[in-house]
Amino acid sequence: MRLTLFDLDNTLLHGDSDYEWGQYLIEVGAVDKALYEQANQRFYDEYKAGTLDIQEFLAFALKPLASFPESQLHLWRAEFIETRIKPRISDGALRLVKEEQERSNFVAIVTATNSFVTTPIAALFGVHHLIATEPEKNANGQFTGNVAGTPSFREGKILRVEEWLSKLNHSWHDFEETCFYSDSLNDLPLLERVKQAIAVNPDPTLRQHALRAGWPILALHAASEEAAG
């Protein structure tokens, strides 16, 4: 059997959906531009540098979910997907996912970005299994601004994949082939856990690691760069 995992941001997407969601919230006036934009950029820079404090970031990123009615959040999310996400999906990324779905027993997107933002994005790729950071909800079904369970970040991605496989009555040992596509040094734990790691438009640190390890390096986003801006 074959298991294929995809990172989302800057791997399947030409861009980062978490960062773009923050910028969109600024655009619609949901958050204070001066304060939020600076923090959003700082967290994104720390993520790219591999120094992100995931709990500090999630306290920042999930707070807006608890600040507005879910009906309003869904309206914003629909516009966000149309204006900021769809232009960042390339034909090449769609083809790659389809090819892997045709030859894999299971295909999942594994992302640190929260599931409220990424559920409709996974649907655009036709991927039914999404392993994302889960925002907590209270007994009334309202977002609390906290995270539920383990964030799907760094080593947490391995744990979350194992939990998901367990729910499917599977484990790593059931798969002769395991594959993970990612762009980021933050995904080195999961990249080193699978049998076939593939670096997609990798950051400089991951590129050097991939070259040393002999991992394939895939350029995926050239066709979408102009559209994404």
N, C-alpha and C positions, 0 to 999 in steps of 0.2 A: 504493500500500500504506500501511497504518497501523500504527505502533508505539506501544504504550501502556505506560508505566512507572508503577509505584506505589511510593512509599515505604511502609514498614510502620508503624513506631511513631508513634502519635498522628496517623496518617493513616488507614490501614485499621483499625488497632486504636485503641480508646479507652484509651490508656495506652502504656507503653513496655515491650516484652518483655524488653529487656536489664536494665533496672532491676528489673522484677518477678522475673526469674530470680534476681537477687542477693538480693532480699528472701525469695524462696522458699528459697534455700539457707540463709539465716539461720534460717528457720522450722523446717527439718528438722534443724538442728544440724550441717550440713555445714561451716560456717565459724564463726569466732568472732564473735558478735553485736556486741560493743562495737567491735571494730576494723573489721569488714567493713561494718557498717551506716553508719558515719560516712563511710568512703571511698566507698561506693556512692552515698550522697547527694551527696557533693562532686562526683563525676564527673558525675552527672546534672545538677547545677546548672551545671557548667561547659559541658556539652553544650548546655543551653538558652540559655546566655549566648554561645555561639559561641566559647568559649575552650578547648575540650577538646583536650588532648594525646592524640591517638588511640593512639600507641604506649604511653604510660604507662597509659592505660585498658585496653588489650588485655592488657598484662602482668598486670593485676589481674583482668580478667574471665575470661581463659582459664586461669588457674592452677588453679581447681577442677576443670576437665576432666582435668587431668593428675594429680589427687590421688586419684582414685577409679576403681575398675574400671568399664569402659564399661557392664557389665550394671547396676550400681547407678545410673549416670547415666541410663540409659534408663528405669528404674523411676521415678526422680524426675521425669524430663521428662514422662512420661505423666501423672502426677498434677498436675504444674504446668500442663500444657495443659488438663486438665479443670477445675481449680479457679481458675486465674488468667487463662487466656487466653480460653477459650470465652465467659465472661461479658462479655468486652470486645469481642466481635464483634457489630456491629449488623446488623439486616436491611438497613439502607440501604447499608452497606459491601458486603455480599454482592450486593445488586442492582446496585450500581455496577460491581463487577468483572464480573458476568455480562453487563451491557450492553456493556462494553468488549470482552469476549471475542467477543461476537456481531458487532461491527463492526471488529475489529482483526485484522490478520494475525498479530501476535505481542503477547502480554501478559506482562510480567515484574514481579516484585517486586524492588526494588533497596534493600537495607538494610545499614546498618553493623553491625547485630547479627549475631552469628556463626551459621553455618549449622546447627550442632548444635541451637540453640534454635529457629531459624526454619523449618527444613525442614517439620516437622509443621504449623506455622502456615500456611505457603503452601498446604499440602495442604487445610487447612480451607476456604480460599478457592477451591480448585479451580484454582490457578495452578501450572503445571508448570515454569515458568522462574523460578528463584530466583537472584538475584545478591546474595550475602551475603559478609561477611568470613569467610574460611576458616581454621579452626583447623588447625595443622600436626599431622601424624601421623608417627611414626617408621616404620622398616622393618617393625616388628612390628604396625603398625596402631594404636598407642597414641598418645593425645594427648600432645603435648610441653609444652603451655602457651604455645607461640609461635604467631605468625600465619604462614600460608602466602601468599606473594604480596602484592599490594597490598590494603590494607583498603578496603572499599567505603564510603568516607567522603569527603565534600566532593568535591574534584577527582578523587579515586580512583574515585568512582562513574562518572564519564565514561569513564575508562580501562577499568574493568571491564565496562561496557556495550559498549564497542567490542570488547573481547576476546571477549565472548559473541557479538556479531553476527558477528564474523569466523569463529567456529566454525560458525555457521549459513550461512556463505558470503554474508553480507550486510554492508552498511555503512550509515551514516546516509543516504547519497545514494540508497539504494534506496527510501526512504520519502517519499511526498508529505506525509504527516502524521506528526508525532512529538509525543507528549503525555506529560507527567509531572505526577503529583499528589503534593504534599508539604505538610507543615505547617511545615517548619523552615528557619530562616535558613541552617543548615548545608548545605542542598541548593540554594542559589542557583546554584552553578556548573552543575549539571545542569538546573535550571529555565531558566536562560538559554541552554542549549545546544539545547533542543527548540523546536519551532515553536509549541506551545501549552502554556504553563505554567498549572497550576491550583492555587491555594492552598487547602488543606483545613484548616479550623479553625486558621489560621495563628498562629504566635507573633507578638508585636507588631512585631518587625523585619520579618518576612516580610509581614505585613499591610500595613505602610506601603509596602514595595517593590511589592507587588501593586497597591495603589491607584495608585501613581505610574505603573506600567507598564501599567495597564489589564487586568491578569489577572483572570479569574473567581475569586471567593472562594466556596468551598463549605462549608456547615455540615453535617457528616456524623454527629455522635455524640450528638445530643440524646436519641435513643431508647435509647441504651445506657448513659447516664450513671448512672442509678439502679442498674442491674444491676451495673455495674463498681465502684461505690462510690468 
